[in-house]
Amino acid sequence: MKVAGVAVATVIALALQTTLTGFLSGTMAVDLVLVVVVYAALLWGPVAGLLTGTFAGLIQDALSIGVIGIGGLAKTIVGFLAGVIGTQFIVSQAPSRFVVFFGATIVHAVIFMGLYELLGLRDFGTPYARVLEQAFANAVIGTVAFQAAELLPGAVERRRLNRARPRR
């Protein structure tokens, strides 16, 4: 069930990302696929983060016009590192999750852009503001997704119990 859930979440993130990028050309600075990778890593550990990063990154690379494998490698490393951080430290509160999502986005950008620059395939200039904007957006979305996922089962259960309660 875990594998199917990650695959569905990745496909939804890819669909949303490509759809939203088309509508908000140039102003969208969110990597929803990276959010799914870090979410899976924090929830299930480094191996799940590594596998999710590999799967999601390679699919995203295949759908883009860039070199296949660079984004996959960056997401694989980030997924593994986020999973290790999630198992070594207490990352159960919103502020600590925010920091992990923020840091994961920075590390992903450094690896992704660094590999392109190192191989001489692309020049990014100085995208510091853009990377920080994306890191903040990813951190907000990831933190909200965690909160929603934790609150949703309780809300559904309360609603079911309220419906089952006899009315006076």
N, C-alpha and C positions, 0 to 999 in steps of 0.2 A: 504494500500500500504506500510506503514511503517513496519508493521509486516512481510510482505512477503519479503521486502528488507533486513531486519535484518536476517531473516531465510536463505535467499540465501547467504548473506555475511558470515554468520556463517558456512554454509556448504562448501562454497568455501575456507574459512580460514582453516577449518578442513582438507579438501582434500589437500590443498597446504602444510599445516604443516606436515601431515603424509607422503606426497610424498617427500618433501624436506628433512625431517629428515632421510628418508631411503637412500637418495643419499649422504647426508652430515653427516653421522653418527658421532656423537661426537662433530662436529664443529658448529652445528647449535644452536644458542642461541637466538631464537626468538619465542615468543608466539603470533602467528597471531590471535588466538581466543581472547586473552586478548586485542589486538589492536582493534578488532571489538567491544568488550564490551565497552571500553573506548570511542571509536569513537561515538557509539550510545548514550552513556551517555552525552557526551559533546554536541552532536547535539540536543537531544530531552529531556534531563533532567534526574533526579534521578530515576523516576519510570521506564523509558525506560532502563536505565542502570542496574537497579535491575533485571528487567525481562529478559533482554538480558544476563546478567551475570548468572542468574539461568539456563536459557535454554542452553546457550553455555557451561557452566561449567558442567552441568549434562551430556550433550551429550559427551563432551570430557572425562569425567570420565568413562562413559559407554564404550568408545572405548579404554580406557587404562587398564593397569593391576593393577592399584592402587585401593584404597578404593573409592567406589562411594559416592560422596557427599562432600568430602573435597575440591576438586577443584571447585565444584559448589558453595560451601559456600564462598570460597575465591573470586571467580569472582563476586558473588552477592554483597558482601560487597564493593569490589573495584568499581563495576559499580555504585552502589548507591553513594559512596563517590565522584567519578569523576563527577557524575551528579550534586551533591550538589555544588561542586567546580565550575562547569560550569555555574550554575545559580547564584551563589553568587559573582563571580569575572568575570572580563572581560577576556575571554579566546579566543580572536578572532585573535590574532597574532601568528605567528609561534613559537617565543621563549616561550610564555606562554603555548602553547599547548605541546611543547617539554617537559617542566617541568612537566606538568600534566601526560603525558604518562610515563615519567621517574619515577615519584613518585608513580604512580599507579602500575608499575611493582615491585617496591621495597615493597610496601604494600602487594601486592599479594604474593610475595615470603615469606615475614615474616609470613603471615597468613597460607599459604600452608605448608611451612616447619615447622612452629611452631606447627600446629595441628598434623602433623605426628610425630614430636619429643615428643609432650605432651602425645600422645596416645601410644608412644613407638613402633610405627610401622616401623620406618625407621630412620637411622642416616645419616644426610647430611654432617657432619663434619663442615668445615668452607668454605662455597661456596661464599665468598664475591666477589671475582673477577668474578665468573660466573654470579652472580646476577647483578652486575654492567654492565657487558657486555650485558646481556639480556635487562637490562633497557635502555641502550644506543641504542641498535638495535631496540627495540620496539618504542622508542621515535622517532628515525629517520623515521622508516616506517610509524608510525602514523601521524607524521607531514607532510610527503610527500603525504600521502593519503588524508589528509585534503586539502592541496594545490591543488592537482590534481582534487579533487571533486569540489573545488571552481572555478578552471580555466576551466574545461571541458565544462560546459554549455555555457560559453561566447565564447569559441573557436568554438563550434558547430554552434552557432548563427552567428558568423562572417563569417564562411565558407558558411553557407546557404545564407546570404545576398550577399556575393561576387559572388556566382553562379547566383543569381537572377538579379544582376546588368547587364544591357546591355553592350555588348562589342563594342568598336569603331573600 
